[in-house]
Amino acid sequence: MSSPEALSPPLAPEIDDFADVLVIGGGPAGAWAALGAAASGARSVVLVDKGYCGTSGATAPANTGAWYVTPEGNARERAIEARFARSGGLAHREWMARVLDVTWEQINQLAAWGYPFPLDDSGLQYRANLRGPDYMYFLRRQLRRAGVRILDHSPALELLVSDGVVAGAQGYSRQANAPWRARAGAVVLASGGCAFLSKALGCDVNTGDGYLMAAEVGAELSGMEFSAQYGISPAYASVTKGLPYFWATFTAASGEEIDTRGNRMLALARALRRGPVYAVLDRAGPEVQRWLRDGQPNCFLPHDRLGIDPFKQRFRITLRAEGTVRGSGGIRVVDEACATSVPGLYAAGDAASRELIVGASSGGGSPNAAWAISSGTWAGHAAARFAERLGDRAAARPVRAAGTVGLRPGGTAGGLDAREIIALVQDEVLPLDKNLFRRGDRLEASLARLDGAFRDARAHLRAAGVDQIRAREAAALLATARYCYRSALARAESRGLHQRTDLPDTDPGQAHCLISGGLSSIWVEPRRPPHLQPPGGDLA
């Protein structure tokens, strides 16, 4: 059988460079990884972003809480136990403690660098919340000061490997309208999760690219069944911030109030299956209203533009899929440095599985923000150390491109449109009845379509020039959906974000993680979470 290289020549290196550390993704995890690599002595650090680093991704247009907990007293112990109680028994207290340690240190470092935290009523800085636009603009400035080279609008398309070791990546620059290639001593994947182009705010760049690239070089994923996360949004907007809805009354079209006690997302989803659902933020008093508008201004712009007072007037809502962006699945890390199972490759942020700190529950909000800071820092430091051990021979290594579907078809190229693939994927993963309310026969039917589409894409999907970006996004969406549903089928119970209507109970015998991998044929196998491993057991 011919190798991928034999099927098609590699992308021409019109933009060619070598970096000790290459970071793929310009959100908070990517920024902290690049800063960590630079602080660890990497001589050259390159960061490539699908959009403009500082404005693209889920964090940039939003506000996010930070899991910023004082080490004084027993505050952290309480925070850890509260989080663990929602994890379905799959989280790891030691990892939570590590995340809290690093998040505390790095947010304090932000303050030392001069980040403009707001002041509370006592005149002290309030550091448990990060305003996305300010935060990402500030991190971009720090990247520049640290000497990190940023390639904006330059999505990575595939990884480069040398004798089984990841040795860089290549992609396409929209600005230069030309391919780029960056050989590297080590690579950090911080490319975000996957929201399946659901139009959730800031998530159109989150198409699961990192999952596909990692799988192509043999890396494993974990927790992909915990991807059925949906966010409440006005029907006429893309904002899925959930905080304002703690003060909401939800009603059906008739005006009958909807009981959202317990699992609010499931309650609203059931109501939406019966008809339109409305919300009004009528439980927020004047002080809370001012606080919400000051802290979450983007939540109110859509209402203001339409002349709707959301504190007094009902507005129609919907649920938008947020997938693994606010779920917990992603690339499996195998050690405390956020290394993957492939040498030279590290994962951070939403690209990496967050099961270690949230288990089966959503990582959205403060845990994800803390994980981005901590995992990015660990991955950046470790990648720099890996590159340092290679020394000058890293730049001289022969490399080959690892990309497959969408780049190097195994059959006759052409005749398959990326838009058709995207539409097929969305038809399987966006509807509530297929993804949120899962059932074994429906999962099998969806997988039959997705697997068939993947075979067709692998044989026939290919594009040229800038169109390669959309082709690879379509391939990544398709691959991600297959990992999610294959894992969902393997978890024969309901736990956390994974709800099976045919198996509604939680099975104590399935308190394990599900590891997945492969490409043409996806495999899934159970492994015990770290806190249940025997001494010396493998992290999962």
VOGU-3710 file (C-alpha; in Angstrom, 3 decimals, decimal comma):
1> msspealspp> 0,000/0,000/0,000  1,315/3,447/-0,891  2,172/5,861/1,898  0,293/9,184/2,133  3,430/10,902/0,839  3,406/8,750/-2,306  -0,197/9,632/-3,100  0,458/13,346/-3,237  3,501/15,555/-2,791  3,719/17,526/0,446
11> lapeiddfad> 2,617/21,128/0,540  5,201/23,402/-1,003  7,012/25,268/1,797  6,491/28,823/0,576  6,585/29,807/4,254  9,145/27,615/5,977  10,531/27,960/9,466  11,985/26,039/12,394  10,893/26,512/15,989  11,973/24,866/19,172
21> vlvigggpag> 8,259/24,809/20,087  5,289/25,165/17,758  1,936/25,953/19,389  -1,208/25,310/17,354  -4,046/27,528/18,568  -4,161/31,099/19,810  -6,738/30,960/22,591  -5,815/31,143/26,286  -4,342/27,618/26,396  -2,170/28,303/23,348
31> awaalgaaas> -1,055/31,653/24,722  -0,083/30,171/28,092  1,702/27,295/26,332  3,755/29,695/24,215  4,552/31,855/27,246  5,515/28,739/29,204  7,806/27,539/26,437  9,480/30,937/26,185  9,911/31,146/29,963  11,519/27,693/29,936
41> garsvvlvdk> 14,255/28,875/27,609  12,990/27,832/24,184  15,078/29,804/21,713  12,230/30,155/19,237  8,498/29,754/19,773  5,956/30,013/16,946  2,198/30,212/17,528  -0,201/29,648/14,638  -3,857/30,613/14,908  -6,775/29,828/12,645
51> gycgtsgata> -8,034/33,370/13,268  -6,396/36,460/14,731  -4,762/35,568/18,027  -6,510/37,651/20,655  -9,910/37,856/18,982  -10,761/34,336/17,799  -12,108/31,408/19,784  -14,678/30,872/22,508  -12,993/33,006/25,201  -12,269/36,172/23,215
61> pantgawyvt> -15,867/37,428/22,823  -17,040/36,326/26,260  -16,506/36,663/29,975  -15,400/33,663/31,941  -15,054/32,886/35,593  -11,732/31,493/36,759  -11,286/28,680/39,261  -9,253/31,026/41,413  -9,394/29,739/44,990  -7,305/30,987/47,879
71> pegnarerai> -4,915/28,477/49,477  -5,883/29,786/52,900  -7,947/27,632/55,230  -9,898/24,793/53,663  -11,303/26,756/50,714  -9,612/24,544/48,143  -10,672/21,324/49,816  -14,281/22,528/49,685  -13,945/23,571/46,037  -12,437/20,214/45,089
81> earfarsggl> -15,103/18,193/46,885  -17,907/20,246/45,324  -16,475/19,664/41,857  -15,765/15,981/42,485  -19,364/15,407/43,592  -20,542/16,387/40,096  -17,920/14,352/38,223  -19,638/10,985/38,220  -16,676/9,573/40,114  -14,303/10,091/37,172
91> ahrewmarvl> -12,326/13,169/38,257  -9,052/13,135/40,190  -8,613/15,256/43,307  -4,828/15,520/42,946  -5,170/16,943/39,441  -7,769/19,430/40,667  -5,344/20,545/43,376  -2,552/20,946/40,811  -4,841/23,015/38,575  -5,837/25,257/41,472
101> dvtweqinql> -2,173/25,761/42,409  -1,062/26,832/38,934  -4,164/28,900/38,232  -3,597/30,836/41,445  0,046/31,468/40,540  -0,583/32,470/36,937  -3,536/34,758/37,602  -1,405/36,484/40,204  1,282/36,701/37,517  -1,252/38,415/35,254
111> aawgypfpld> -1,750/41,007/37,978  2,015/41,469/38,320  2,244/42,027/34,569  -0,362/44,770/34,897  -3,583/43,097/33,803  -6,473/45,499/34,635  -8,569/43,404/37,003  -11,738/45,186/38,182  -11,987/46,377/41,778  -14,553/45,063/44,221
121> dsglqyranl> -16,535/47,163/46,708  -13,608/47,197/49,135  -11,206/48,504/46,478  -9,376/45,180/46,039  -8,810/43,496/42,692  -11,410/40,866/41,818  -9,392/38,141/40,096  -11,978/35,349/39,758  -13,367/36,683/36,487  -11,671/37,368/33,162
131> rgpdymyflr> -13,237/39,613/30,538  -12,472/37,782/27,318  -11,605/40,719/25,018  -9,321/42,342/27,612  -7,778/39,026/28,655  -6,902/37,876/25,139  -5,641/41,307/24,045  -3,405/41,363/27,101  -2,075/37,849/26,454  -1,245/38,777/22,859
141> rqlrragvri> 0,818/41,710/24,137  2,642/39,370/26,532  3,370/36,951/23,689  4,949/39,768/21,701  7,022/40,853/24,680  8,200/37,265/25,169  9,422/37,104/21,569  6,833/34,596/20,366  6,278/34,720/16,610  2,546/34,746/15,817
151> ldhspalell> 1,135/33,620/12,481  -2,459/34,881/12,330  -5,076/33,435/9,970  -2,805/30,449/9,434  -4,680/27,251/10,369  -2,651/24,088/10,734  -3,773/21,292/8,431  -1,558/18,375/9,467  1,324/17,327/11,676  4,816/16,402/10,572
161> vsdgvvagaq> 6,491/13,307/11,986  10,017/11,899/12,037  10,467/8,247/13,011  7,293/8,241/15,075  8,041/11,562/16,790  5,981/14,671/16,065  8,319/17,181/14,445  6,187/20,136/13,356  3,138/20,941/11,272  2,069/22,540/8,059
171> gysrqanapw> -0,946/24,509/7,026  -2,207/27,395/4,932  -1,857/31,139/5,428  -4,935/33,061/4,389  -2,999/36,322/4,462  -0,132/35,101/2,281  -2,463/32,854/0,250  0,233/30,203/0,464  1,103/27,066/2,391  3,368/27,233/5,423
181> raragavvla> 5,514/24,608/7,085  7,060/24,805/10,517  9,445/22,063/11,624  9,733/21,982/15,393  11,387/20,270/18,309  7,956/19,754/19,898  4,340/20,667/19,199  1,542/21,742/21,546  -1,996/21,200/20,267  -4,171/23,926/21,793
191> sggcaflska> -6,621/24,095/18,909  -9,791/24,039/21,000  -12,703/21,636/21,092  -15,540/21,072/18,648  -18,970/22,755/18,617  -19,928/21,364/15,179  -20,431/24,837/13,648  -23,589/25,293/15,723  -23,157/29,106/15,684  -22,414/29,233/19,408
201> lgcdvntgdg> -20,560/32,512/19,969  -16,856/32,331/19,097  -16,952/28,634/18,263  -16,867/28,587/14,465  -13,102/28,036/14,638  -13,605/25,080/17,003  -14,062/22,229/14,528  -12,050/19,466/16,199  -8,992/19,933/13,990  -6,612/18,929/16,769
211> ylmaaevgae> -8,453/15,656/17,392  -8,040/14,611/13,778  -4,378/15,625/13,592  -3,624/13,832/16,854  -5,412/10,662/15,786  -3,528/10,612/12,486  -0,232/10,242/14,351  -1,610/7,642/16,767  -2,629/9,713/19,815  -5,576/8,622/21,931
221> lsgmefsaqy> -8,707/10,474/23,051  -10,691/10,190/26,268  -14,173/11,087/27,465  -15,588/11,795/24,026  -19,016/10,533/25,100  -19,286/13,557/27,400  -19,942/15,856/24,462  -23,710/16,344/24,613  -23,424/19,832/26,073  -25,880/22,507/24,943
231> gispayasvt> -26,004/26,153/25,960  -29,079/28,359/26,399  -29,234/31,111/23,814  -31,805/33,659/22,651  -33,312/32,227/19,480  -32,099/35,316/17,617  -28,523/35,292/18,941  -25,446/33,120/19,340  -24,538/33,971/22,960  -24,649/30,839/25,137
241> kglpyfwatf> -23,520/32,269/28,474  -25,562/30,551/31,152  -25,043/32,876/34,126  -27,989/35,290/33,513  -30,440/32,380/33,418  -29,971/31,688/37,113  -32,415/34,602/37,510  -34,784/33,447/34,762  -38,331/32,183/34,690  -38,884/29,771/31,796
251> taasgeeidt> -42,309/29,320/30,262  -44,035/27,515/27,419  -45,862/29,474/24,741  -49,024/29,191/26,857  -47,313/30,958/29,741  -47,114/27,816/31,882  -43,915/27,852/33,938  -41,359/25,126/33,255  -39,836/23,408/36,268  -36,046/23,523/35,763
261> rgnrmlalar> -35,008/22,241/39,157  -32,364/19,531/38,926  -30,908/19,373/35,423  -31,909/22,659/33,784  -30,552/21,733/30,343  -32,536/18,483/30,200  -35,702/20,164/31,475  -35,540/22,853/28,801  -34,694/20,294/26,116  -37,789/18,261/27,020
271> alrrgpvyav> -39,898/21,409/26,857  -38,423/22,360/23,477  -39,476/18,990/22,102  -43,084/20,031/22,842  -42,920/23,565/21,461  -41,405/27,056/21,819  -39,805/28,020/25,129  -39,417/31,536/26,511  -37,370/33,160/29,265  -37,516/36,396/31,236
281> ldragpevqr> -34,869/37,443/33,768  -37,485/38,642/36,196  -35,816/37,257/39,326  -32,921/39,702/39,084  -33,269/42,784/41,255  -31,857/46,187/40,266  -28,428/45,504/41,797  -28,104/42,117/40,086  -29,267/43,652/36,812  -26,478/46,242/36,967
291> wlrdgqpncf> -23,954/43,556/37,918  -25,003/41,325/35,004  -24,870/44,144/32,481  -21,453/45,239/33,687  -20,021/41,726/33,855  -21,749/40,099/30,865  -22,368/42,938/28,380  -22,314/40,697/25,318  -25,321/38,794/26,684  -27,494/41,895/26,403
301> lphdrlgidp> -26,458/43,350/23,048  -28,849/41,133/21,023  -31,763/42,153/23,245  -30,850/45,831/23,159  -30,606/45,833/19,374  -34,177/44,524/19,165  -35,490/46,838/21,886  -36,245/43,973/24,253  -35,894/44,402/28,005  -34,968/40,837/29,052
311> fkqrfritlr> -35,678/41,642/32,714  -39,322/42,452/31,934  -40,172/40,930/28,547  -40,235/37,299/27,520  -37,861/36,278/24,735  -37,696/33,011/22,865  -34,756/30,730/23,614  -33,081/27,749/22,012  -30,292/25,320/22,910  -27,101/25,492/20,859
321> aegtvrgsgg> -24,676/22,595/20,780  -21,361/23,338/22,468  -19,952/19,833/22,084  -16,512/19,350/23,569  -15,916/23,097/23,928  -17,913/22,950/27,161  -18,025/19,182/27,482  -15,029/17,331/28,855  -13,691/15,027/26,121  -10,512/15,518/24,146
331> irvvdeacat> -7,003/14,257/23,514  -5,785/12,029/26,313  -2,804/13,277/28,316  -0,617/10,554/29,784  1,484/12,392/32,346  1,592/15,496/34,521  3,264/17,484/31,731  0,238/17,061/29,424  2,161/14,845/27,000  0,072/12,712/24,650
341> svpglyaagd> 0,821/9,070/23,888  2,949/10,211/20,909  6,466/11,583/21,595  6,916/15,274/20,849  3,182/16,046/21,011  1,459/17,816/23,920  -2,175/18,871/24,394  -3,712/21,780/26,304  -7,006/23,533/26,877  -10,182/22,252/25,243
351> aasrelivga> -8,122/20,158/22,816  -7,161/17,978/25,794  -9,559/15,855/27,824  -10,696/17,554/31,025  -12,007/14,372/32,624  -9,168/14,629/35,133  -10,780/17,671/36,755  -14,485/17,502/35,841  -15,112/13,849/34,981  -18,484/13,332/33,318
361> ssgggspnaa> -19,723/16,880/33,926  -19,335/20,050/31,877  -15,994/21,789/31,974  -17,607/25,054/30,892  -16,724/28,275/32,679  -14,221/28,444/35,507  -12,831/24,859/35,304  -12,116/25,238/31,584  -10,494/28,624/32,148  -8,301/27,184/34,896
371> waissgtwag> -7,479/24,111/32,804  -6,437/26,342/29,876  -4,047/28,253/32,116  -2,579/25,230/33,888  -2,445/22,706/31,049  -1,052/25,356/28,707  1,662/26,218/31,214  2,593/22,562/31,802  2,574/21,694/28,101  4,672/24,718/27,149
381> haaarfaerl> 7,309/23,978/29,776  7,466/20,287/28,836  7,624/20,970/25,093  10,561/23,318/25,640  12,386/20,664/27,667  11,705/18,025/25,005  13,097/20,306/22,293  16,138/21,141/24,421  16,993/17,454/24,745  16,921/17,091/20,958
391> gdraaarpvr> 19,277/20,023/20,486  20,384/21,045/17,004  19,536/17,679/15,457  15,813/18,570/15,686  16,121/20,955/12,726  17,936/18,385/10,610  15,440/15,538/11,016  13,742/14,257/7,859  9,991/14,701/8,210  6,908/13,427/6,473
401> aagtvglrpg> 3,379/14,803/6,488  0,844/12,743/8,440  -2,415/14,178/7,092  -4,857/11,893/5,347  -8,544/12,546/4,736  -9,193/15,817/2,952  -5,588/16,130/1,820  -4,527/12,866/0,204  -7,462/10,814/-1,049  -6,989/7,083/-1,269
411> gtaggldare> -9,087/6,891/-4,432  -10,119/9,227/-7,208  -10,168/12,795/-5,958  -13,162/15,029/-6,472  -16,917/14,568/-6,551  -17,316/15,092/-2,801  -18,112/18,505/-1,366  -16,996/19,597/2,117  -20,317/21,369/2,605  -22,209/18,124/2,072
421> iialvqdevl> -20,102/16,409/4,726  -20,640/19,247/7,208  -24,401/19,155/6,626  -24,465/15,392/7,169  -22,498/15,675/10,419  -24,739/18,444/11,720  -27,833/16,408/10,861  -26,539/13,689/13,182  -25,071/15,649/16,104  -27,091/18,855/16,497
431> pldknlfrrg> -30,655/17,532/17,026  -31,610/17,033/20,658  -33,330/13,733/19,928  -30,144/12,243/18,490  -27,426/13,665/20,700  -28,814/14,886/24,005  -31,445/12,139/24,359  -29,339/9,245/23,191  -30,560/5,759/22,418  -28,608/2,720/21,269
441> drleaslarl> -30,439/2,146/17,975  -30,204/5,834/17,053  -26,485/5,903/17,849  -25,948/2,867/15,635  -27,923/4,452/12,794  -25,961/7,697/13,088  -22,659/5,822/13,161  -23,599/3,915/10,023  -24,059/7,226/8,178  -20,969/8,837/9,709
451> dgafrdarah> -18,720/5,839/9,054  -19,955/5,624/5,476  -19,319/9,326/4,955  -15,815/8,957/6,419  -15,002/6,140/3,984  -16,188/8,306/1,103  -14,256/11,326/2,369  -11,074/9,322/2,830  -11,335/8,019/-0,720  -12,521/11,123/-2,553
461> lraagvdqir> -12,336/14,380/-0,562  -9,585/16,722/-1,620  -9,253/20,447/-2,228  -6,611/22,865/-3,415  -5,251/26,112/-2,015  -7,332/27,857/0,604  -10,172/25,349/0,095  -8,042/22,790/1,909  -8,989/24,541/5,162  -12,698/23,781/4,766
471> areaaallat> -12,001/20,262/3,558  -9,964/19,503/6,663  -12,587/21,096/8,905  -15,208/18,832/7,356  -12,950/15,819/7,904  -12,324/16,850/11,519  -16,041/17,344/12,240  -16,725/13,923/10,792  -13,968/12,268/12,802  -15,019/14,012/16,021
481> arycyrsala> -18,648/12,950/15,647  -17,528/9,338/15,205  -15,386/9,420/18,370  -18,279/10,952/20,317  -20,899/8,477/19,172  -18,689/5,386/19,224  -17,819/6,210/22,840  -21,482/6,964/23,617  -22,505/3,574/22,279  -19,824/1,884/24,392
491> raesrglhqr> -21,006/3,562/27,611  -24,097/1,470/28,305  -25,494/3,696/31,059  -26,304/7,337/31,813  -23,642/9,415/33,573  -23,193/13,196/33,659  -23,475/14,751/30,207  -24,021/11,318/28,652  -27,721/10,447/28,877  -29,134/7,254/27,377
501> tdlpdtdpgq> -32,948/7,134/27,307  -32,736/3,352/26,830  -30,310/3,004/29,772  -31,307/5,787/32,188  -29,518/4,497/35,289  -25,900/4,990/36,328  -24,059/1,674/36,596  -21,458/1,605/39,432  -19,592/-1,032/37,449  -18,917/1,493/34,672
511> ahclisggls> -17,055/4,035/36,797  -14,244/4,025/34,278  -12,898/6,241/31,527  -13,390/5,342/27,883  -10,279/5,709/25,758  -10,719/5,874/21,980  -8,490/5,988/18,938  -8,031/4,857/15,395  -9,232/6,521/12,228  -10,688/4,212/9,580
521> siwveprrpp> -11,900/1,917/12,340  -12,444/3,513/15,744  -11,751/1,476/18,863  -12,983/2,187/22,384  -11,776/0,540/25,585  -12,420/1,149/29,302  -9,706/2,155/31,751  -10,031/2,997/35,394  -9,676/6,676/36,353  -6,370/7,589/38,025
531> hlqppggdla> -7,677/7,603/41,604  -8,738/3,970/41,176  -5,504/2,830/39,516  -3,083/0,577/41,365  0,341/2,116/42,153  2,200/2,784/38,925  -1,015/2,533/36,891  -1,414/4,337/33,586  -3,066/7,761/33,624  -6,383/7,765/31,804
//
